[in-house]
Amino acid sequence: MTTIAYHHDSKTICTDSLTSTSQTIVSWATRKCRRVEDGFVFASGNCAEIEHLLTHWHDNQFDKVTCTFLFVDDEGAVFFGEIRHGRRFLEPLSLNWAIGSGANWAIAAMDFGRSAFEAVEYACLRDKSSGGTVMTYRHDERALWVRTPIKPNSSMIVNSLTPGSNWR
């Protein structure tokens, strides 16, 4: 599935870049951040359901989908989101949070003082469905989020943060 971690104090979201289906790796270089009309969506789950979520974002009318997501609105507020009864529900976040198959690993890492980057790195070590490049999306640089190219198996990090840097 994936690991997407939000570190509240630093206003940073980090993601892995692995996409897999069943027992097969589909891509090592998937961007988990997508622009919608009123902000950005970071989604975890079945690829077809994520596409359905993005396609019907404006209408707020959805088939039965089980993907979860983080949403950052154009004002910069961060929300946990899910689809219930065919509608989008958003819960404002005021603490560290993570979604995806590696979420528990990432939340535990942040509970022990790690950054979102380190949390996703750790989740990638423990979760069989998370991997690839860890990408960092800094809250104050939202304009760059969907423009930076992704290269498979690289150590590229969006917004020029480097692994091990202490930016908290």
N, C-alpha and C positions, 0 to 999 in steps of 0.2 A: 504494500500500500504506500506508505510514506511517513515522514516525520516533519511536522511544521511546528516550530516553537516560537512563542511570543514572550519576550522578557520585558516586563512592564516598566521597571525603573529606567531602562535604557531606551525604551520605545523601539525595540528591534525585533524583527521577525527573521528567523532563519529556516531554510528548507533544505531537504536533500534534493537530488535530481534524478533519482531512479524511478523508472516506470516498469512495472512487471504485470504480467497476466498469468494467473495460475502458477505454473512452474517455470515460466519463460520470462527473461528480461527483454523488454521492448526497447528501452532507451536508457542510456546513462546520462542524458543531457536534456531533461525535461524541466521547463520553467513552471514552477507551481504558482506563480503570480500572474493573474490576468486582470486587465482593466475592464470595468463595467461602467455604465453611464455615470454613476455617482460615487465611484471609489475603486478599490482593488479587492479582488477575491483571491484567497489562498485556499485551495480546496484539496481534500483528501477523500479517496474512495475510487469507485469504479469510473473509468475514463468516460464511458458513455453517459453515466449519470452526471458527471461533472460538466460535460458539454451541454447536457439538458439544463442544468442549473444556470449556466452562463447564457444560453440561448433564450431562456425564459425569465431572466433576471428582471427585465423591465415590467413584464406582465404580473409577476409574483403569483403565477399559477403553474403548479408543477405536478408531474406524474409522481407516482410513489418512488422517491429516490432516498437513498440512505447516506449520501455523502455528507460530510461535515465540512465546515469552512471557517476561516477567519475573514472578517471584512474590515477594511480600513476605509472610512468614508472620506470625502474630499476635505473635510475639516480636520481630519487626522484622528478621529475617535476610532478605537479598535473594539471589535465585537466578535464573540463566538456565535456561529450561526448553524442552524440546521433546518431541515424541511420537515414540517409536521402537518398532517392533514392537507397536503397540497399547497401550503403557504410557507413563506420564509419567516423564521423567527430569529431575532438578533438579541443577544444578551451582552451588555457592555462589560468589558473586561477591566478589572482594577487590580489584577494580580497576574503572576506568571501563568501561562497556559500552553498546552500543546494538543495537537490533534494528529490522528493517523495511527498506524500500527505501532509506531515507536513512541507514542505519546507518554506512556507511563515512565519509560526510561528517561525521556527528556524532562518531564516534570520533576522527577526525583533528582536529576542532575542540577536543575535550577534551584530546587529546595536546599541543595548542599552548596549553594553559592556560585554555581557555574553560569556562564553567559549563555545566551541562546545558541551561539555558534558551538560552544563546547557541549551543550546539551544535545544538539543534533548529531555532532560527531560521536558522542557516546551512544546515542540511540542507534546509529549506523553500525556500531560494533556489536550490539546485542540483538537488534531486530533484523530478521532475515529479509524483510521487505523494504528496508531503507538502505540507501547507499548513494554512490556517485559523488558528485561535488556538493559541498555545503555552500549555500549562497546566503548572503546577508543583505537584508533590506532595512536600511536605517530610516526611521520615521521622518526625519527632517530632509530627506532626499527622495521623496516620492516621485518626482518628475523623471528620475533615472530608472525606476524599477523595471520597466518593460523594454528598455532599449539596449541593455548590455547583452552581447552575444554569449551563448553558453557553448563551451567546448568540452566534449566528452573526456573524462578522466583527467581533467585539469584541476589546478588548485585555484581557479578563478573565483573571486568573491565579488559580488555586486557591490558597488560603491567603495571599492578599493581598500576594504579592510583586509588584513592578513591574518592567517591562522596564528593563534597564540597572542594576538595583540590584546591589550587590556583596555577596552574602550567603554567599560561600564560606567 
